Amino acid sequence: MFREYGPIYLPCSISGVLLCLWTAFIAEQTFVLADRHSYSASDTLIGAGPIIGTLAVLLWLLAGQVSKAQS
């Protein structure tokens, strides 16, 4: 699903691309929801930042585990 290129992982199959797109969609919806209920840019970052960061770390960890299992 993913191939390692230094510290990042790039999707090399359709399932990897779909997983990345799904994660990006959830992150975008989280940002929109946080922005809808905030009054400033810092409110938006405080509301959406931790969730989007957690999504990114989870995707990175999953990609690392899958790429090591393939080799």
CHARMM-style PDB file with segment names, atoms N, HN, CA, C and O in Angstrom:
ATOM      1  N   MET     1       0.807  -1.195   0.000  1.00  0.00      PROA
ATOM      2  CA  MET     1       0.000   0.000   0.000  1.00  0.00      PROA
ATOM      3  C   MET     1       0.849   1.258   0.000  1.00  0.00      PROA
ATOM      4  O   MET     1       0.517   2.218  -0.696  1.00  0.00      PROA
ATOM      5  N   PHE     2       1.939   1.281   0.763  1.00  0.00      PROA
ATOM      6  HN  PHE     2       2.209   0.501   1.328  1.00  0.00      PROA
ATOM      7  CA  PHE     2       2.788   2.456   0.856  1.00  0.00      PROA
ATOM      8  C   PHE     2       4.246   2.068   0.615  1.00  0.00      PROA
ATOM      9  O   PHE     2       4.659   0.941   0.886  1.00  0.00      PROA
ATOM     10  N   ARG     3       5.010   3.024   0.103  1.00  0.00      PROA
ATOM     11  HN  ARG     3       4.674   3.940  -0.117  1.00  0.00      PROA
ATOM     12  CA  ARG     3       6.430   2.824  -0.121  1.00  0.00      PROA
ATOM     13  C   ARG     3       7.178   3.931   0.633  1.00  0.00      PROA
ATOM     14  O   ARG     3       6.787   5.098   0.604  1.00  0.00      PROA
ATOM     15  N   GLU     4       8.251   3.537   1.301  1.00  0.00      PROA
ATOM     16  HN  GLU     4       8.568   2.589   1.325  1.00  0.00      PROA
ATOM     17  CA  GLU     4       9.004   4.479   2.139  1.00  0.00      PROA
ATOM     18  C   GLU     4       9.987   5.281   1.288  1.00  0.00      PROA
ATOM     19  O   GLU     4      10.747   4.715   0.501  1.00  0.00      PROA
ATOM     20  N   TYR     5       9.965   6.600   1.453  1.00  0.00      PROA
ATOM     21  HN  TYR     5       9.348   7.059   2.092  1.00  0.00      PROA
ATOM     22  CA  TYR     5      10.907   7.519   0.828  1.00  0.00      PROA
ATOM     23  C   TYR     5      11.453   8.437   1.918  1.00  0.00      PROA
ATOM     24  O   TYR     5      10.930   9.530   2.138  1.00  0.00      PROA
ATOM     25  N   GLY     6      12.486   7.997   2.584  1.00  0.00      PROA
ATOM     26  HN  GLY     6      12.911   7.109   2.405  1.00  0.00      PROA
ATOM     27  CA  GLY     6      13.027   8.761   3.710  1.00  0.00      PROA
ATOM     28  C   GLY     6      12.047   8.725   4.868  1.00  0.00      PROA
ATOM     29  O   GLY     6      11.581   7.652   5.250  1.00  0.00      PROA
ATOM     30  N   PRO     7      11.725   9.895   5.437  1.00  0.00      PROA
ATOM     31  CA  PRO     7      10.808   9.906   6.576  1.00  0.00      PROA
ATOM     32  C   PRO     7       9.330   9.907   6.187  1.00  0.00      PROA
ATOM     33  O   PRO     7       8.467   9.885   7.064  1.00  0.00      PROA
ATOM     34  N   ILE     8       9.022   9.933   4.878  1.00  0.00      PROA
ATOM     35  HN  ILE     8       9.723   9.951   4.166  1.00  0.00      PROA
ATOM     36  CA  ILE     8       7.625   9.952   4.460  1.00  0.00      PROA
ATOM     37  C   ILE     8       7.270   8.659   3.729  1.00  0.00      PROA
ATOM     38  O   ILE     8       8.150   7.901   3.322  1.00  0.00      PROA
ATOM     39  N   TYR     9       6.005   8.426   3.573  1.00  0.00      PROA
ATOM     40  HN  TYR     9       5.290   9.042   3.904  1.00  0.00      PROA
ATOM     41  CA  TYR     9       5.497   7.242   2.894  1.00  0.00      PROA
ATOM     42  C   TYR     9       4.537   7.691   1.804  1.00  0.00      PROA
ATOM     43  O   TYR     9       3.627   8.482   2.053  1.00  0.00      PROA
ATOM     44  N   LEU    10       4.743   7.186   0.599  1.00  0.00      PROA
ATOM     45  HN  LEU    10       5.482   6.543   0.396  1.00  0.00      PROA
ATOM     46  CA  LEU    10       3.879   7.525  -0.517  1.00  0.00      PROA
ATOM     47  C   LEU    10       3.023   6.319  -0.883  1.00  0.00      PROA
ATOM     48  O   LEU    10       3.503   5.185  -0.882  1.00  0.00      PROA
ATOM     49  N   PRO    11       1.757   6.569  -1.195  1.00  0.00      PROA
ATOM     50  CA  PRO    11       0.898   5.439  -1.563  1.00  0.00      PROA
ATOM     51  C   PRO    11       1.318   4.872  -2.917  1.00  0.00      PROA
ATOM     52  O   PRO    11       1.596   5.623  -3.852  1.00  0.00      PROA
ATOM     53  N   CYS    12       1.362   3.556  -3.016  1.00  0.00      PROA
ATOM     54  HN  CYS    12       1.136   2.946  -2.257  1.00  0.00      PROA
ATOM     55  CA  CYS    12       1.749   2.916  -4.271  1.00  0.00      PROA
ATOM     56  C   CYS    12       0.664   1.978  -4.777  1.00  0.00      PROA
ATOM     57  O   CYS    12       0.904   1.210  -5.709  1.00  0.00      PROA
ATOM     58  N   SER    13      -0.523   2.023  -4.184  1.00  0.00      PROA
ATOM     59  HN  SER    13      -0.718   2.647  -3.427  1.00  0.00      PROA
ATOM     60  CA  SER    13      -1.645   1.218  -4.657  1.00  0.00      PROA
ATOM     61  C   SER    13      -2.915   2.046  -4.520  1.00  0.00      PROA
ATOM     62  O   SER    13      -2.928   3.093  -3.874  1.00  0.00      PROA
ATOM     63  N   ILE    14      -3.964   1.562  -5.133  1.00  0.00      PROA
ATOM     64  HN  ILE    14      -3.953   0.711  -5.658  1.00  0.00      PROA
ATOM     65  CA  ILE    14      -5.230   2.285  -5.088  1.00  0.00      PROA
ATOM     66  C   ILE    14      -5.787   2.346  -3.671  1.00  0.00      PROA
ATOM     67  O   ILE    14      -6.412   3.339  -3.298  1.00  0.00      PROA
ATOM     68  N   SER    15      -5.573   1.312  -2.885  1.00  0.00      PROA
ATOM     69  HN  SER    15      -5.065   0.506  -3.188  1.00  0.00      PROA
ATOM     70  CA  SER    15      -6.064   1.341  -1.503  1.00  0.00      PROA
ATOM     71  C   SER    15      -5.308   2.370  -0.662  1.00  0.00      PROA
ATOM     72  O   SER    15      -5.897   2.996   0.219  1.00  0.00      PROA
ATOM     73  N   GLY    16      -4.011   2.551  -0.921  1.00  0.00      PROA
ATOM     74  HN  GLY    16      -3.532   2.041  -1.636  1.00  0.00      PROA
ATOM     75  CA  GLY    16      -3.248   3.578  -0.223  1.00  0.00      PROA
ATOM     76  C   GLY    16      -3.709   4.979  -0.597  1.00  0.00      PROA
ATOM     77  O   GLY    16      -3.806   5.858   0.259  1.00  0.00      PROA
ATOM     78  N   VAL    17      -3.991   5.180  -1.877  1.00  0.00      PROA
ATOM     79  HN  VAL    17      -3.912   4.465  -2.572  1.00  0.00      PROA
ATOM     80  CA  VAL    17      -4.491   6.482  -2.332  1.00  0.00      PROA
ATOM     81  C   VAL    17      -5.856   6.761  -1.724  1.00  0.00      PROA
ATOM     82  O   VAL    17      -6.118   7.879  -1.280  1.00  0.00      PROA
ATOM     83  N   LEU    18      -6.728   5.762  -1.696  1.00  0.00      PROA
ATOM     84  HN  LEU    18      -6.515   4.853  -2.056  1.00  0.00      PROA
ATOM     85  CA  LEU    18      -8.056   5.946  -1.111  1.00  0.00      PROA
ATOM     86  C   LEU    18      -7.976   6.248   0.390  1.00  0.00      PROA
ATOM     87  O   LEU    18      -8.743   7.063   0.904  1.00  0.00      PROA
ATOM     88  N   LEU    19      -7.057   5.598   1.079  1.00  0.00      PROA
ATOM     89  HN  LEU    19      -6.434   4.936   0.662  1.00  0.00      PROA
ATOM     90  CA  LEU    19      -6.878   5.876   2.505  1.00  0.00      PROA
ATOM     91  C   LEU    19      -6.402   7.311   2.725  1.00  0.00      PROA
ATOM     92  O   LEU    19      -6.869   7.985   3.643  1.00  0.00      PROA
ATOM     93  N   CYS    20      -5.484   7.776   1.896  1.00  0.00      PROA
ATOM     94  HN  CYS    20      -5.104   7.228   1.150  1.00  0.00      PROA
ATOM     95  CA  CYS    20      -5.010   9.161   2.001  1.00  0.00      PROA
ATOM     96  C   CYS    20      -6.123  10.157   1.694  1.00  0.00      PROA
ATOM     97  O   CYS    20      -6.258  11.168   2.382  1.00  0.00      PROA
ATOM     98  N   LEU    21      -6.916   9.877   0.669  1.00  0.00      PROA
ATOM     99  HN  LEU    21      -6.806   9.055   0.110  1.00  0.00      PROA
ATOM    100  CA  LEU    21      -8.032  10.766   0.322  1.00  0.00      PROA
ATOM    101  C   LEU    21      -9.087  10.785   1.418  1.00  0.00      PROA
ATOM    102  O   LEU    21      -9.635  11.844   1.725  1.00  0.00      PROA
ATOM    103  N   TRP    22      -9.380   9.637   2.011  1.00  0.00      PROA
ATOM    104  HN  TRP    22      -8.934   8.777   1.762  1.00  0.00      PROA
ATOM    105  CA  TRP    22     -10.352   9.567   3.103  1.00  0.00      PROA
ATOM    106  C   TRP    22      -9.859  10.362   4.312  1.00  0.00      PROA
ATOM    107  O   TRP    22     -10.639  11.076   4.942  1.00  0.00      PROA
ATOM    108  N   THR    23      -8.579  10.243   4.637  1.00  0.00      PROA
ATOM    109  HN  THR    23      -7.946   9.662   4.125  1.00  0.00      PROA
ATOM    110  CA  THR    23      -8.004  10.997   5.752  1.00  0.00      PROA
ATOM    111  C   THR    23      -8.057  12.498   5.471  1.00  0.00      PROA
ATOM    112  O   THR    23      -8.374  13.286   6.362  1.00  0.00      PROA
ATOM    113  N   ALA    24      -7.747  12.891   4.238  1.00  0.00      PROA
ATOM    114  HN  ALA    24      -7.489  12.250   3.515  1.00  0.00      PROA
ATOM    115  CA  ALA    24      -7.804  14.311   3.867  1.00  0.00      PROA
ATOM    116  C   ALA    24      -9.239  14.834   3.944  1.00  0.00      PROA
ATOM    117  O   ALA    24      -9.460  15.971   4.361  1.00  0.00      PROA
ATOM    118  N   PHE    25     -10.204  14.021   3.550  1.00  0.00      PROA
ATOM    119  HN  PHE    25     -10.025  13.097   3.211  1.00  0.00      PROA
ATOM    120  CA  PHE    25     -11.605  14.429   3.624  1.00  0.00      PROA
ATOM    121  C   PHE    25     -12.038  14.640   5.076  1.00  0.00      PROA
ATOM    122  O   PHE    25     -12.699  15.631   5.387  1.00  0.00      PROA
ATOM    123  N   ILE    26     -11.669  13.718   5.959  1.00  0.00      PROA
ATOM    124  HN  ILE    26     -11.132  12.914   5.706  1.00  0.00      PROA
ATOM    125  CA  ILE    26     -12.018  13.870   7.377  1.00  0.00      PROA
ATOM    126  C   ILE    26     -11.347  15.106   7.967  1.00  0.00      PROA
ATOM    127  O   ILE    26     -11.964  15.834   8.745  1.00  0.00      PROA
ATOM    128  N   ALA    27     -10.086  15.349   7.603  1.00  0.00      PROA
ATOM    129  HN  ALA    27      -9.584  14.758   6.971  1.00  0.00      PROA
ATOM    130  CA  ALA    27      -9.371  16.531   8.097  1.00  0.00      PROA
ATOM    131  C   ALA    27     -10.038  17.814   7.605  1.00  0.00      PROA
ATOM    132  O   ALA    27     -10.174  18.778   8.359  1.00  0.00      PROA
ATOM    133  N   GLU    28     -10.453  17.821   6.342  1.00  0.00      PROA
ATOM    134  HN  GLU    28     -10.343  17.038   5.730  1.00  0.00      PROA
ATOM    135  CA  GLU    28     -11.100  19.015   5.782  1.00  0.00      PROA
ATOM    136  C   GLU    28     -12.433  19.278   6.463  1.00  0.00      PROA
ATOM    137  O   GLU    28     -12.750  20.425   6.778  1.00  0.00      PROA
ATOM    138  N   GLN    29     -13.216  18.232   6.694  1.00  0.00      PROA
ATOM    139  HN  GLN    29     -12.958  17.300   6.438  1.00  0.00      PROA
ATOM    140  CA  GLN    29     -14.500  18.396   7.370  1.00  0.00      PROA
ATOM    141  C   GLN    29     -14.322  18.853   8.818  1.00  0.00      PROA
ATOM    142  O   GLN    29     -15.122  19.633   9.333  1.00  0.00      PROA
ATOM    143  N   THR    30     -13.271  18.362   9.463  1.00  0.00      PROA
ATOM    144  HN  THR    30     -12.622  17.728   9.045  1.00  0.00      PROA
ATOM    145  CA  THR    30     -12.964  18.805  10.827  1.00  0.00      PROA
ATOM    146  C   THR    30     -12.620  20.284  10.843  1.00  0.00      PROA
ATOM    147  O   THR    30     -13.064  21.023  11.722  1.00  0.00      PROA
ATOM    148  N   PHE    31     -11.821  20.716   9.865  1.00  0.00      PROA
ATOM    149  HN  PHE    31     -11.460  20.116   9.151  1.00  0.00      PROA
ATOM    150  CA  PHE    31     -11.452  22.130   9.781  1.00  0.00      PROA
ATOM    151  C   PHE    31     -12.676  23.003   9.546  1.00  0.00      PROA
ATOM    152  O   PHE    31     -12.834  24.042  10.187  1.00  0.00      PROA
ATOM    153  N   VAL    32     -13.545  22.584   8.625  1.00  0.00      PROA
ATOM    154  HN  VAL    32     -13.417  21.741   8.104  1.00  0.00      PROA
ATOM    155  CA  VAL    32     -14.751  23.367   8.330  1.00  0.00      PROA
ATOM    156  C   VAL    32     -15.646  23.456   9.564  1.00  0.00      PROA
ATOM    157  O   VAL    32     -16.168  24.528   9.870  1.00  0.00      PROA
ATOM    158  N   LEU    33     -15.828  22.355  10.266  1.00  0.00      PROA
ATOM    159  HN  LEU    33     -15.404  21.484  10.017  1.00  0.00      PROA
ATOM    160  CA  LEU    33     -16.653  22.357  11.468  1.00  0.00      PROA
ATOM    161  C   LEU    33     -16.058  23.251  12.552  1.00  0.00      PROA
ATOM    162  O   LEU    33     -16.785  24.004  13.200  1.00  0.00      PROA
ATOM    163  N   ALA    34     -14.759  23.177  12.752  1.00  0.00      PROA
ATOM    164  HN  ALA    34     -14.168  22.565  12.226  1.00  0.00      PROA
ATOM    165  CA  ALA    34     -14.112  24.021  13.764  1.00  0.00      PROA
ATOM    166  C   ALA    34     -14.179  25.491  13.364  1.00  0.00      PROA
ATOM    167  O   ALA    34     -14.345  26.361  14.219  1.00  0.00      PROA
ATOM    168  N   ASP    35     -14.050  25.773  12.068  1.00  0.00      PROA
ATOM    169  HN  ASP    35     -13.915  25.066  11.373  1.00  0.00      PROA
ATOM    170  CA  ASP    35     -14.084  27.161  11.599  1.00  0.00      PROA
ATOM    171  C   ASP    35     -15.484  27.753  11.722  1.00  0.00      PROA
ATOM    172  O   ASP    35     -15.637  28.953  11.950  1.00  0.00      PROA
ATOM    173  N   ARG    36     -16.490  26.922  11.572  1.00  0.00      PROA
ATOM    174  HN  ARG    36     -16.365  25.947  11.387  1.00  0.00      PROA
ATOM    175  CA  ARG    36     -17.875  27.395  11.659  1.00  0.00      PROA
ATOM    176  C   ARG    36     -18.201  27.918  13.053  1.00  0.00      PROA
ATOM    177  O   ARG    36     -19.003  28.841  13.195  1.00  0.00      PROA
ATOM    178  N   HSD    37     -17.591  27.340  14.079  1.00  0.00      PROA
ATOM    179  HN  HSD    37     -16.940  26.590  13.964  1.00  0.00      PROA
ATOM    180  CA  HSD    37     -17.916  27.702  15.455  1.00  0.00      PROA
ATOM    181  C   HSD    37     -16.833  28.544  16.122  1.00  0.00      PROA
ATOM    182  O   HSD    37     -16.810  28.657  17.347  1.00  0.00      PROA
ATOM    183  N   SER    38     -15.937  29.136  15.334  1.00  0.00      PROA
ATOM    184  HN  SER    38     -15.956  29.045  14.338  1.00  0.00      PROA
ATOM    185  CA  SER    38     -14.862  29.919  15.940  1.00  0.00      PROA
ATOM    186  C   SER    38     -15.018  31.387  15.572  1.00  0.00      PROA
ATOM    187  O   SER    38     -15.721  31.746  14.627  1.00  0.00      PROA
ATOM    188  N   TYR    39     -14.335  32.224  16.354  1.00  0.00      PROA
ATOM    189  HN  TYR    39     -13.764  31.932  17.121  1.00  0.00      PROA
ATOM    190  CA  TYR    39     -14.403  33.660  16.141  1.00  0.00      PROA
ATOM    191  C   TYR    39     -13.100  34.236  15.622  1.00  0.00      PROA
ATOM    192  O   TYR    39     -13.059  35.403  15.233  1.00  0.00      PROA
ATOM    193  N   SER    40     -12.034  33.445  15.605  1.00  0.00      PROA
ATOM    194  HN  SER    40     -12.068  32.497  15.921  1.00  0.00      PROA
ATOM    195  CA  SER    40     -10.746  33.936  15.123  1.00  0.00      PROA
ATOM    196  C   SER    40      -9.950  32.773  14.549  1.00  0.00      PROA
ATOM    197  O   SER    40     -10.332  31.610  14.675  1.00  0.00      PROA
ATOM    198  N   ALA    41      -8.846  33.115  13.922  1.00  0.00      PROA
ATOM    199  HN  ALA    41      -8.535  34.060  13.820  1.00  0.00      PROA
ATOM    200  CA  ALA    41      -7.991  32.075  13.339  1.00  0.00      PROA
ATOM    201  C   ALA    41      -7.406  31.170  14.421  1.00  0.00      PROA
ATOM    202  O   ALA    41      -7.255  29.967  14.211  1.00  0.00      PROA
ATOM    203  N   SER    42      -7.082  31.739  15.562  1.00  0.00      PROA
ATOM    204  HN  SER    42      -7.205  32.717  15.732  1.00  0.00      PROA
ATOM    205  CA  SER    42      -6.518  30.910  16.629  1.00  0.00      PROA
ATOM    206  C   SER    42      -7.564  29.940  17.186  1.00  0.00      PROA
ATOM    207  O   SER    42      -7.228  28.817  17.561  1.00  0.00      PROA
ATOM    208  N   ASP    43      -8.836  30.369  17.242  1.00  0.00      PROA
ATOM    209  HN  ASP    43      -9.110  31.281  16.937  1.00  0.00      PROA
ATOM    210  CA  ASP    43      -9.893  29.445  17.662  1.00  0.00      PROA
ATOM    211  C   ASP    43      -9.999  28.262  16.702  1.00  0.00      PROA
ATOM    212  O   ASP    43     -10.190  27.122  17.126  1.00  0.00      PROA
ATOM    213  N   THR    44      -9.872  28.545  15.408  1.00  0.00      PROA
ATOM    214  HN  THR    44      -9.716  29.471  15.064  1.00  0.00      PROA
ATOM    215  CA  THR    44      -9.934  27.474  14.412  1.00  0.00      PROA
ATOM    216  C   THR    44      -8.773  26.511  14.590  1.00  0.00      PROA
ATOM    217  O   THR    44      -8.971  25.297  14.558  1.00  0.00      PROA
ATOM    218  N   LEU    45      -7.571  27.027  14.775  1.00  0.00      PROA
ATOM    219  HN  LEU    45      -7.410  28.013  14.801  1.00  0.00      PROA
ATOM    220  CA  LEU    45      -6.401  26.169  14.944  1.00  0.00      PROA
ATOM    221  C   LEU    45      -6.468  25.355  16.235  1.00  0.00      PROA
ATOM    222  O   LEU    45      -6.088  24.185  16.260  1.00  0.00      PROA
ATOM    223  N   ILE    46      -6.950  25.976  17.296  1.00  0.00      PROA
ATOM    224  HN  ILE    46      -7.259  26.927  17.276  1.00  0.00      PROA
ATOM    225  CA  ILE    46      -7.083  25.258  18.563  1.00  0.00      PROA
ATOM    226  C   ILE    46      -8.137  24.165  18.454  1.00  0.00      PROA
ATOM    227  O   ILE    46      -7.983  23.096  19.043  1.00  0.00      PROA
ATOM    228  N   GLY    47      -9.202  24.423  17.707  1.00  0.00      PROA
ATOM    229  HN  GLY    47      -9.326  25.292  17.229  1.00  0.00      PROA
ATOM    230  CA  GLY    47     -10.265  23.436  17.567  1.00  0.00      PROA
ATOM    231  C   GLY    47      -9.918  22.299  16.623  1.00  0.00      PROA
ATOM    232  O   GLY    47     -10.236  21.144  16.904  1.00  0.00      PROA
ATOM    233  N   ALA    48      -9.267  22.609  15.502  1.00  0.00      PROA
ATOM    234  HN  ALA    48      -9.009  23.548  15.273  1.00  0.00      PROA
ATOM    235  CA  ALA    48      -9.018  21.594  14.477  1.00  0.00      PROA
ATOM    236  C   ALA    48      -7.610  21.014  14.544  1.00  0.00      PROA
ATOM    237  O   ALA    48      -7.404  19.872  14.132  1.00  0.00      PROA
ATOM    238  N   GLY    49      -6.656  21.750  15.038  1.00  0.00      PROA
ATOM    239  HN  GLY    49      -6.823  22.678  15.372  1.00  0.00      PROA
ATOM    240  CA  GLY    49      -5.259  21.316  15.029  1.00  0.00      PROA
ATOM    241  C   GLY    49      -4.986  19.979  15.680  1.00  0.00      PROA
ATOM    242  O   GLY    49      -4.345  19.127  15.064  1.00  0.00      PROA
ATOM    243  N   PRO    50      -5.444  19.759  16.902  1.00  0.00      PROA
ATOM    244  CA  PRO    50      -5.157  18.468  17.547  1.00  0.00      PROA
ATOM    245  C   PRO    50      -5.766  17.272  16.806  1.00  0.00      PROA
ATOM    246  O   PRO    50      -5.146  16.212  16.721  1.00  0.00      PROA
ATOM    247  N   ILE    51      -6.963  17.440  16.277  1.00  0.00      PROA
ATOM    248  HN  ILE    51      -7.467  18.301  16.346  1.00  0.00      PROA
ATOM    249  CA  ILE    51      -7.607  16.330  15.573  1.00  0.00      PROA
ATOM    250  C   ILE    51      -6.897  16.049  14.261  1.00  0.00      PROA
ATOM    251  O   ILE    51      -6.635  14.891  13.936  1.00  0.00      PROA
ATOM    252  N   ILE    52      -6.584  17.082  13.509  1.00  0.00      PROA
ATOM    253  HN  ILE    52      -6.797  18.023  13.772  1.00  0.00      PROA
ATOM    254  CA  ILE    52      -5.891  16.899  12.234  1.00  0.00      PROA
ATOM    255  C   ILE    52      -4.483  16.348  12.461  1.00  0.00      PROA
ATOM    256  O   ILE    52      -4.015  15.503  11.697  1.00  0.00      PROA
ATOM    257  N   GLY    53      -3.814  16.820  13.499  1.00  0.00      PROA
ATOM    258  HN  GLY    53      -4.193  17.506  14.120  1.00  0.00      PROA
ATOM    259  CA  GLY    53      -2.496  16.277  13.839  1.00  0.00      PROA
ATOM    260  C   GLY    53      -2.554  14.809  14.204  1.00  0.00      PROA
ATOM    261  O   GLY    53      -1.689  14.028  13.809  1.00  0.00      PROA
ATOM    262  N   THR    54      -3.575  14.433  14.960  1.00  0.00      PROA
ATOM    263  HN  THR    54      -4.278  15.067  15.281  1.00  0.00      PROA
ATOM    264  CA  THR    54      -3.745  13.027  15.331  1.00  0.00      PROA
ATOM    265  C   THR    54      -4.027  12.165  14.105  1.00  0.00      PROA
ATOM    266  O   THR    54      -3.490  11.063  13.990  1.00  0.00      PROA
ATOM    267  N   LEU    55      -4.854  12.647  13.197  1.00  0.00      PROA
ATOM    268  HN  LEU    55      -5.290  13.543  13.290  1.00  0.00      PROA
ATOM    269  CA  LEU    55      -5.119  11.922  11.953  1.00  0.00      PROA
ATOM    270  C   LEU    55      -3.841  11.720  11.148  1.00  0.00      PROA
ATOM    271  O   LEU    55      -3.599  10.638  10.614  1.00  0.00      PROA
ATOM    272  N   ALA    56      -3.022  12.775  11.062  1.00  0.00      PROA
ATOM    273  HN  ALA    56      -3.219  13.655  11.496  1.00  0.00      PROA
ATOM    274  CA  ALA    56      -1.781  12.683  10.294  1.00  0.00      PROA
ATOM    275  C   ALA    56      -0.817  11.674  10.916  1.00  0.00      PROA
ATOM    276  O   ALA    56      -0.187  10.894  10.203  1.00  0.00      PROA
ATOM    277  N   VAL    57      -0.705  11.691  12.230  1.00  0.00      PROA
ATOM    278  HN  VAL    57      -1.217  12.326  12.809  1.00  0.00      PROA
ATOM    279  CA  VAL    57       0.197  10.751  12.907  1.00  0.00      PROA
ATOM    280  C   VAL    57      -0.306   9.319  12.755  1.00  0.00      PROA
ATOM    281  O   VAL    57       0.490   8.407  12.532  1.00  0.00      PROA
ATOM    282  N   LEU    58      -1.604   9.112  12.870  1.00  0.00      PROA
ATOM    283  HN  LEU    58      -2.251   9.853  13.051  1.00  0.00      PROA
ATOM    284  CA  LEU    58      -2.156   7.764  12.707  1.00  0.00      PROA
ATOM    285  C   LEU    58      -1.929   7.235  11.291  1.00  0.00      PROA
ATOM    286  O   LEU    58      -1.591   6.064  11.115  1.00  0.00      PROA
ATOM    287  N   LEU    59      -2.114   8.088  10.283  1.00  0.00      PROA
ATOM    288  HN  LEU    59      -2.389   9.038  10.427  1.00  0.00      PROA
ATOM    289  CA  LEU    59      -1.860   7.668   8.906  1.00  0.00      PROA
ATOM    290  C   LEU    59      -0.389   7.353   8.705  1.00  0.00      PROA
ATOM    291  O   LEU    59      -0.050   6.380   8.031  1.00  0.00      PROA
ATOM    292  N   TRP    60       0.492   8.166   9.283  1.00  0.00      PROA
ATOM    293  HN  TRP    60       0.217   8.956   9.830  1.00  0.00      PROA
ATOM    294  CA  TRP    60       1.933   7.944   9.159  1.00  0.00      PROA
ATOM    295  C   TRP    60       2.347   6.627   9.817  1.00  0.00      PROA
ATOM    296  O   TRP    60       3.144   5.874   9.258  1.00  0.00      PROA
ATOM    297  N   LEU    61       1.799   6.351  11.011  1.00  0.00      PROA
ATOM    298  HN  LEU    61       1.151   6.963  11.464  1.00  0.00      PROA
ATOM    299  CA  LEU    61       2.118   5.097  11.701  1.00  0.00      PROA
ATOM    300  C   LEU    61       1.586   3.888  10.933  1.00  0.00      PROA
ATOM    301  O   LEU    61       2.280   2.880  10.808  1.00  0.00      PROA
ATOM    302  N   LEU    62       0.375   3.983  10.425  1.00  0.00      PROA
ATOM    303  HN  LEU    62      -0.189   4.803  10.526  1.00  0.00      PROA
ATOM    304  CA  LEU    62      -0.192   2.890   9.644  1.00  0.00      PROA
ATOM    305  C   LEU    62       0.622   2.638   8.382  1.00  0.00      PROA
ATOM    306  O   LEU    62       0.898   1.489   8.037  1.00  0.00      PROA
ATOM    307  N   ALA    63       1.003   3.704   7.698  1.00  0.00      PROA
ATOM    308  HN  ALA    63       0.779   4.637   7.979  1.00  0.00      PROA
ATOM    309  CA  ALA    63       1.811   3.555   6.484  1.00  0.00      PROA
ATOM    310  C   ALA    63       3.164   2.922   6.800  1.00  0.00      PROA
ATOM    311  O   ALA    63       3.667   2.111   6.022  1.00  0.00      PROA
ATOM    312  N   GLY    64       3.748   3.285   7.929  1.00  0.00      PROA
ATOM    313  HN  GLY    64       3.339   3.944   8.560  1.00  0.00      PROA
ATOM    314  CA  GLY    64       5.023   2.686   8.327  1.00  0.00      PROA
ATOM    315  C   GLY    64       4.905   1.202   8.597  1.00  0.00      PROA
ATOM    316  O   GLY    64       5.770   0.425   8.195  1.00  0.00      PROA
ATOM    317  N   GLN    65       3.849   0.804   9.270  1.00  0.00      PROA
ATOM    318  HN  GLN    65       3.146   1.436   9.597  1.00  0.00      PROA
ATOM    319  CA  GLN    65       3.654  -0.603   9.578  1.00  0.00      PROA
ATOM    320  C   GLN    65       3.367  -1.414   8.317  1.00  0.00      PROA
ATOM    321  O   GLN    65       3.870  -2.528   8.168  1.00  0.00      PROA
ATOM    322  N   VAL    66       2.566  -0.866   7.413  1.00  0.00      PROA
ATOM    323  HN  VAL    66       2.157   0.039   7.533  1.00  0.00      PROA
ATOM    324  CA  VAL    66       2.228  -1.592   6.200  1.00  0.00      PROA
ATOM    325  C   VAL    66       3.430  -1.696   5.270  1.00  0.00      PROA
ATOM    326  O   VAL    66       3.628  -2.729   4.630  1.00  0.00      PROA
ATOM    327  N   SER    67       4.235  -0.639   5.188  1.00  0.00      PROA
ATOM    328  HN  SER    67       4.074   0.200   5.708  1.00  0.00      PROA
ATOM    329  CA  SER    67       5.395  -0.687   4.298  1.00  0.00      PROA
ATOM    330  C   SER    67       6.451  -1.669   4.821  1.00  0.00      PROA
ATOM    331  O   SER    67       7.136  -2.303   4.019  1.00  0.00      PROA
ATOM    332  N   LYS    68       6.598  -1.811   6.126  1.00  0.00      PROA
ATOM    333  HN  LYS    68       6.041  -1.296   6.778  1.00  0.00      PROA
ATOM    334  CA  LYS    68       7.541  -2.772   6.681  1.00  0.00      PROA
ATOM    335  C   LYS    68       7.040  -4.198   6.517  1.00  0.00      PROA
ATOM    336  O   LYS    68       7.838  -5.123   6.364  1.00  0.00      PROA
ATOM    337  N   ALA    69       5.732  -4.382   6.549  1.00  0.00      PROA
ATOM    338  HN  ALA    69       5.084  -3.631   6.674  1.00  0.00      PROA
ATOM    339  CA  ALA    69       5.164  -5.715   6.377  1.00  0.00      PROA
ATOM    340  C   ALA    69       5.307  -6.190   4.933  1.00  0.00      PROA
ATOM    341  O   ALA    69       5.365  -7.395   4.688  1.00  0.00      PROA
ATOM    342  N   GLN    70       5.364  -5.264   3.974  1.00  0.00      PROA
ATOM    343  HN  GLN    70       5.317  -4.285   4.174  1.00  0.00      PROA
ATOM    344  CA  GLN    70       5.503  -5.636   2.565  1.00  0.00      PROA
ATOM    345  C   GLN    70       6.920  -6.060   2.216  1.00  0.00      PROA
ATOM    346  O   GLN    70       7.116  -6.868   1.308  1.00  0.00      PROA
ATOM    347  N   SER    71       7.906  -5.529   2.921  1.00  0.00      PROA
ATOM    348  HN  SER    71       7.746  -4.873   3.659  1.00  0.00      PROA
ATOM    349  CA  SER    71       9.294  -5.839   2.560  1.00  0.00      PROA
ATOM    350  C   SER    71       9.834  -7.064   3.252  1.00  0.00      PROA
ATOM    351  OT1 SER    71      10.988  -7.436   3.039  1.00  0.00      PROA
TER     352      SER     71
END
